[in-house]
Amino acid sequence: MARPIWSGTLSFGLLNIPVSLMSGERRTDISFRMLDVRNNAPIRYERVNAETGEEVAWKDIVKAFEYDKGSYVVLEPDDIKSAAPESHDAIEVEAFVDVAAIGPQYFEKPYVLVPAKKAEKGYVLLREALASTGRIGIARVVIRTRESLCAVMPQGNALLLLMMRYPQELVDIEDYNIPEGTRGDYRITAKEQQFSEQLIETMSGDWEPEQYRDEFRERLHEVIEKRMKAKGVVEREHEDADLHEDAATNVVDFMSLLQKSIEKKQRTPAKKAGKTGGDEEDGKAKKPAKKAARKSTKKAAAKKPAAKKATAKKTAKKKAGGKKKAA
């Protein structure tokens, strides 16, 4: 079950509706980790002092504003809190405007407003009123310490909260060289206009979002699967032990699920290879020694009979010499 990002009340006039703010998007991007080509170890991002080159702990880090190149003013946590708005638990609608009056460039990120128990009546009331009037509510919401402009609008049975951009965050279109004037200023004929409109009509249809897929992601998925089957995966069992819970790993759920499914099939042979790797090397080192020992034993065994024969010959010669002297 997904956890709410924010909980509070949605209010307009004197009506307060307890709601929870839930994510309205699902990220499906494929992220990559950078590995050292020499041993396939992951590359970490560390907080390093630019002068000393030493790693800096979180407790020794402060926030600062760079007002000039290389010049900073350090801000204390209380300084940031003092600038944050006081209201953190309410989405207060300030105005209702026509939905067509707001350009698409102002909308940024969708969330879903979910009513609390026994708050359904007020929720449905606002939803139906917005739908019948063709209006959306403009409000502000504070998540953590950041205040954002937002819009509340109906979508089917739900109320959506759309994060909005402030006008200061948008580039003025007039800053670009956009062609002005009418059709006649650019010598566009009536037939060209007519054929363009006919083409639009022939290509027109209903909006069916399920027909549109992230084809690049699907093709990349296939490439990853082929690579995994062809060359296997890189497994480092000690990697997770070195990472903290809050460390940024840049690994997405998609990749972790793929790796887990592969590990189920390859974990046992992989572990055997890993565990016996050192023993195999030791065994390889021991085998030549055993062979050498066997060879030396065989040589010694071969030398013993030869030595016995030589001794027997000497003894026979001595006996023969003794007999001749006696004669």
Helices and strands as residue ranges (DSSP letters): E 6-12, E 15-23, G 58-60, E 63-68, E 71-75, H 77-83, E 90-98, G 99-101, G 104-106, E 107-115, H 120-133, E 135-143, E 146-155, E 158-164, G 167-169, G 173-175, G 183-186, H 190-202, G 209-211, H 215-231, H 239-242, H 253-326
